[in-house]
Amino acid sequence: MSIEINRTAIENRMERPQGEYGEVPVEDQTWERPSETFTEVLGYARDGYLGGAYA
């Protein structure tokens, strides 16, 4: 499976606000979780969860 699991869905969700408000600054942050939780979080992304946009 690609690391870009939900890229298309996220890009589609960004189109409406960008059309309404234009481009906005984006702050790139690294969010680290304990390695034990990786499988759980990956499962959320595979199931289509986009809430954290971490996928």
C-alpha positions in Angstrom: 0.0 0.0 0.0 1.2 3.5 -0.9 2.1 6.0 1.8 -0.3 8.3 0.0 -3.4 6.4 1.3 -5.8 9.3 1.3 -4.0 11.9 -0.8 -6.8 12.2 -3.4 -9.6 12.5 -0.8 -7.6 15.2 1.1 -6.8 17.2 -2.1 -10.5 17.1 -3.0 -11.5 18.4 0.4 -9.0 21.3 0.1 -10.4 22.5 -3.2 -13.5 24.1 -1.8 -11.9 26.3 0.9 -9.0 27.2 -1.5 -11.6 28.3 -4.1 -13.4 30.4 -1.5 -10.5 31.8 0.4 -7.5 31.4 -1.9 -4.1 30.0 -1.0 -3.2 30.1 2.7 0.1 29.5 4.5 0.6 25.9 5.5 2.6 25.0 8.6 4.3 21.6 8.3 4.6 19.9 11.7 6.0 16.5 12.7 3.7 14.5 15.0 5.4 11.5 16.6 3.5 8.8 18.3 4.9 5.8 20.2 5.8 3.0 17.7 3.3 0.7 19.4 0.4 2.8 18.1 1.5 2.8 14.5 -0.5 -0.2 13.4 -3.6 1.3 15.0 -3.2 4.7 13.3 -2.4 3.0 10.0 -5.6 1.0 10.3 -7.6 4.3 10.7 -6.1 5.7 7.5 -6.7 2.4 5.6 -10.4 2.7 6.7 -10.6 6.1 5.2 -10.2 8.3 8.3 -9.1 11.8 7.3 -9.7 13.8 10.5 -6.1 14.3 11.4 -4.9 14.6 7.8 -1.9 12.6 8.9 -2.4 10.1 6.1 
